[in-house]
Amino acid sequence: MLNLNLDLTPERQQIVDAVKAICDQFDDKYWIECERHLRFPHEFHDAIAAGGWLGITLPTEYGGSALGMTEASLMMQVVGNSAGVQAACTALHINIFGPHAIVVHGTEEQKQRLLPPITQGKMKVCFGVTEPDAGLDTSRITTSAVRKGDGYVINGRKVWTSTAQIADKIMIVARTTPRELCVKPTDGISLFFTDLNRKHIEVTEIEKMGRGAVDSNSVFIDDLYVPKEDLIGAEGAGFKILLDSLNPERILIGAEVVGMGFRALEKATQYAKDRIVFDRPIGMNQSIQHPLAESWAELSAANLMVWRAAALYDAGKPCGAEANAAKYLGADAAFLAADRAVRTHGGYGYAREYNVERYFRELVPQRMAPVSRELILCYLAERVLGLPKSY
């Protein structure tokens, strides 16, 4: 039922078919077991890496495929449409957009050292940005990186850091200049890609509502020494470097959640055909039909924005509004589709064996992270409609 809303070239169809073939090896039962035992899906991650898909957007000289955001979004939409839904996407997500900072701002030595093992799946990475007292206002992070000899010593705390339980590297944002000494609040922030040294980094898992297969964590950093070779880009330019990754991340998430929404819709539609009540399938009732039909229309419309944003990005054109709208529309449409899938199943929608409750739980955070729907609306109001800034 996945509606790509895209005329696929033979090459793009090959991407869809190849990634789907891998995802189909890992069914709902596999993902239920991973969630139940809070176990990272290593087998799935390794299969994707063996297929060469972790480097889909990276340059060929570092083992990648040098494809565009459209192709990466296709890949991740197929992953989102699989039984793994959000857990499967998060297991791969940082590998798709995270290395972008290294590709654009890293030195040749950093590219040679870091990109091939990421592409091969030999290096697992987590991303430390969010802090308990800063939230979405990255300018207020307090994690500090102080110069010491030929490197830096980092101290601070991060929260909601995914995959830190199994990662061996961490991409971390820290202040190299205190906020009060900067001309602009976003100055003085630097980006590092370094070893997750567990002698100086304590990782504590956060118990959460869904996506148990991929951990989320509080991360406590105590006197972590980072050599200068692990600084990405210029000191103090970390916020600007992060901005380069925002649009790709928004587009990828938009593609992923639309894929998830269509999976939930497909489950609901099939159940509506099969479930007989009062001697007729419940799908004959317009009270069942109409919400599902609305979800098809909403997901399809959101998907059009995803491909529009991806095309603009690949063409090197501004796409901030479209990327944010793709994430906003996709997350809302997918969440509603999952909610309708649960309600279409009635009481059985609450039962784990039908899986739609898992899809629903994994779609709850997509309306909040990595940027809330409210901040997206603020962005569109200010940047597109020209309204005054409200915060």
SELUM-34043 format. One record per residue (C-alpha): x negated, z, y. Coordinates in pm, whole numbers. Layout:
- xx  zz  yy
- X  Z  Y
...
end
This chain:
- xx  zz  yy
- 0  0  0
- -302  35  232
- -234  -201  522
- -571  -308  659
- -419  -509  947
- -734  -717  934
- -813  -1068  816
- -1092  -997  573
- -1382  -1234  532
- -1508  -1272  174
- -1796  -1040  262
- -1565  -769  395
- -1336  -804  95
- -1640  -741  -124
- -1701  -415  65
- -1343  -304  5
- -1353  -396  -363
- -1694  -242  -432
- -1624  89  -258
- -1280  113  -416
- -1433  59  -760
- -1658  360  -705
- -1382  578  -561
- -1148  495  -850
- -1393  662  -1088
- -1307  998  -925
- -939  1077  -968
- -717  1355  -838
- -818  1576  -1130
- -1185  1551  -1032
- -1115  1650  -673
- -880  1933  -772
- -1157  2079  -987
- -1411  2047  -705
- -1173  2224  -469
- -1080  2492  -720
- -1442  2582  -786
- -1559  2523  -426
- -1808  2271  -562
- -1965  1990  -362
- -1881  1648  -516
- -2240  1564  -608
- -2139  1298  -861
- -1929  1113  -604
- -2200  1138  -339
- -2462  1011  -584
- -2245  717  -689
- -2192  610  -328
- -2565  644  -262
- -2652  444  -575
- -2430  164  -445
- -2632  156  -123
- -2337  250  96
- -2491  547  279
- -2701  308  485
- -2426  62  569
- -2502  64  944
- -2877  134  930
- -3139  -138  989
- -3257  -328  684
- -3621  -232  740
- -3524  129  661
- -3320  44  353
- -2987  -10  524
- -2746  -303  538
- -2739  -347  918
- -2363  -397  920
- -2131  -308  1205
- -1873  -45  1287
- -1597  -266  1146
- -1765  -272  806
- -1840  102  817
- -1478  172  909
- -1359  -45  622
- -1577  153  385
- -1458  490  512
- -1093  385  519
- -1116  297  150
- -1279  636  86
- -1005  812  285
- -742  624  84
- -891  751  -242
- -803  1065  -435
- -1075  1257  -250
- -912  1199  91
- -1083  1418  355
- -1322  1593  118
- -1460  1257  7
- -1499  1141  367
- -1672  1459  482
- -1916  1439  192
- -2041  1112  346
- -1946  1133  712
- -2271  1261  866
- -2467  989  684
- -2264  717  853
- -2273  818  1221
- -2537  1095  1233
- -2850  877  1189
- -2738  665  1485
- -2926  902  1717
- -3246  843  1521
- -3199  466  1515
- -3147  443  1892
- -3363  727  2025
- -3607  815  1749
- -3972  716  1734
- -4092  467  1476
- -4253  752  1284
- -3921  939  1275
- -3735  631  1157
- -3983  566  878
- -3982  931  773
- -3612  1009  793
- -3395  702  751
- -3495  580  401
- -3424  915  227
- -3089  939  411
- -3000  589  295
- -3102  669  -62
- -2901  990  -69
- -3213  1196  -132
- -3169  1390  191
- -2849  1583  264
- -2785  1662  628
- -2561  1898  822
- -2484  1889  1195
- -2506  2206  1406
- -2324  2156  1736
- -2018  2380  1771
- -2070  2744  1869
- -1825  3037  1853
- -1817  3093  2230
- -1854  2733  2348
- -1590  2543  2151
- -1554  2188  2276
- -1754  2262  2593
- -2098  2169  2461
- -2255  2242  2802
- -2199  2614  2731
- -2396  2637  2408
- -2640  2928  2407
- -2856  2840  2106
- -3204  2819  2260
- -3516  2622  2178
- -3822  2775  2347
- -4156  2594  2358
- -4424  2754  2143
- -4753  2577  2087
- -4685  2226  1965
- -4326  2296  1883
- -4018  2504  1953
- -3863  2826  1828
- -3485  2810  1792
- -3249  3108  1797
- -2871  3106  1803
- -2553  3056  1609
- -2343  2760  1504
- -1999  2750  1345
- -1793  2501  1142
- -2111  2339  1019
- -2008  2127  720
- -2226  2085  408
- -2479  2349  520
- -2458  2511  177
- -2619  2209  12
- -2809  2048  303
- -3187  2036  323
- -3194  1906  682
- -3005  2005  994
- -2942  1805  1309
- -2913  2074  1571
- -2832  2086  1941
- -3005  2358  2143
- -3083  2445  2503
- -3442  2385  2611
- -3349  2477  2970
- -3096  2752  3054
- -2770  2622  3199
- -2813  2813  3524
- -3142  2633  3592
- -2998  2284  3546
- -2864  2052  3816
- -2579  1949  3586
- -2438  2172  3312
- -2502  1901  3053
- -2873  1884  3140
- -3133  2084  2950
- -2982  2024  2604
- -3208  1879  2333
- -3147  1734  1988
- -3358  1819  1684
- -3360  1691  1327
- -3548  1940  1115
- -3572  2128  787
- -3295  2372  707
- -3538  2653  641
- -3331  2922  472
- -3593  3186  548
- -3488  3153  912
- -3134  3016  875
- -2854  3219  720
- -2557  3013  604
- -2225  3192  548
- -1933  2995  412
- -1598  3009  592
- -1294  3045  366
- -1040  2791  482
- -703  2633  417
- -819  2309  260
- -1110  2081  175
- -1263  2338  -55
- -1488  2075  -212
- -1695  2051  107
- -1813  2375  263
- -1776  2480  627
- -2006  2752  755
- -2125  2993  1016
- -2497  2935  1067
- -2727  3206  1206
- -3069  3085  1327
- -3346  3340  1367
- -3689  3232  1495
- -3676  2887  1336
- -3999  2703  1418
- -3948  2330  1477
- -4248  2097  1527
- -4234  1864  1827
- -4217  1570  1585
- -3860  1679  1504
- -3735  1641  1863
- -3512  1332  1884
- -3550  1150  2215
- -3667  1317  2533
- -3646  1691  2588
- -3327  1771  2779
- -3159  1439  2690
- -2966  1571  2391
- -2620  1559  2551
- -2662  1195  2652
- -2783  1113  2302
- -2477  1283  2156
- -2251  1069  2373
- -2388  758  2200
- -2243  887  1872
- -1901  993  2000
- -1729  654  1993
- -1854  562  1644
- -1739  899  1515
- -1393  864  1672
- -1351  516  1521
- -1463  627  1177
- -1226  924  1179
- -942  699  1290
- -1010  469  996
- -1039  759  752
- -717  934  848
- -516  612  840
- -642  561  486
- -535  916  397
- -194  866  555
- -130  553  355
- -223  734  34
- 28  1010  109
- 289  748  197
- 230  562  -128
- 276  881  -331
- 598  961  -146
- 734  610  -186
- 670  604  -559
- 833  945  -600
- 1135  827  -400
- 1172  537  -644
- 1133  751  -956
- 1322  1070  -870
- 1686  1055  -979
- 1938  1294  -821
- 2315  1252  -853
- 2257  949  -1076
- 2061  753  -816
- 1701  735  -696
- 1655  944  -383
- 1491  639  -223
- 1838  486  -188
- 1920  748  75
- 1843  650  432
- 1741  1008  511
- 1451  946  271
- 1395  579  352
- 1377  597  729
- 1104  863  768
- 885  676  519
- 948  346  694
- 856  511  1026
- 530  632  876
- 442  280  762
- 500  150  1114
- 308  437  1277
- 10  410  1045
- -3  33  1081
- 4  58  1461
- -272  320  1461
- -476  98  1233
- -458  -187  1481
- -619  40  1740
- -893  132  1491
- -989  -232  1438
- -963  -307  1809
- -1201  -21  1889
- -1441  -124  1611
- -1446  -484  1730
- -1521  -379  2087
- -1801  -151  1969
- -1956  -424  1756
- -1939  -662  2053
- -2127  -413  2271
- -1827  -365  2501
- -1682  -39  2640
- -1451  117  2384
- -1412  483  2481
- -1038  463  2545
- -970  264  2229
- -1193  486  2011
- -1022  802  2133
- -677  648  2100
- -758  537  1745
- -848  891  1647
- -543  1037  1827
- -289  793  1688
- -437  790  1339
- -451  1167  1303
- -94  1215  1425
- 47  935  1210
- -140  1052  899
- -40  1416  944
- 325  1315  979
- 300  1089  673
- 158  1377  467
- 428  1613  591
- 694  1358  496
- 530  1312  156
- 559  1684  86
- 921  1693  198
- 1010  1379  1
- 889  1560  -312
- 1105  1860  -225
- 997  2173  -411
- 751  1971  -617
- 571  1881  -296
- 453  2241  -288
- 311  2214  -640
- -57  2130  -681
- 4  1889  -967
- 160  1632  -731
- -140  1640  -494
- 53  1575  -173
- 14  1938  -67
- -364  1888  -88
- -344  1573  123
- -136  1766  378
- -384  2055  395
- -678  1821  439
- -506  1642  727
- -427  1957  926
- -773  1986  1092
- -794  1617  1179
- -567  1668  1479
- -803  1938  1609
- -1155  1824  1523
- -1404  1707  1623
- -1202  1673  1943
- -851  1804  1997
- -560  1574  2067
- -514  1751  2402
- -865  1667  2521
- -814  1307  2412
- -502  1294  2626
- -700  1438  2917
- -966  1170  2868
- -709  889  2862
- -523  1032  3163
- -843  1048  3369
- -1039  745  3249
- -753  500  3191
- -476  614  3421
- -702  741  3699
- -540  1083  3723
- -738  1379  3863
- -939  1592  3624
- -745  1898  3513
- -1028  2123  3393
end
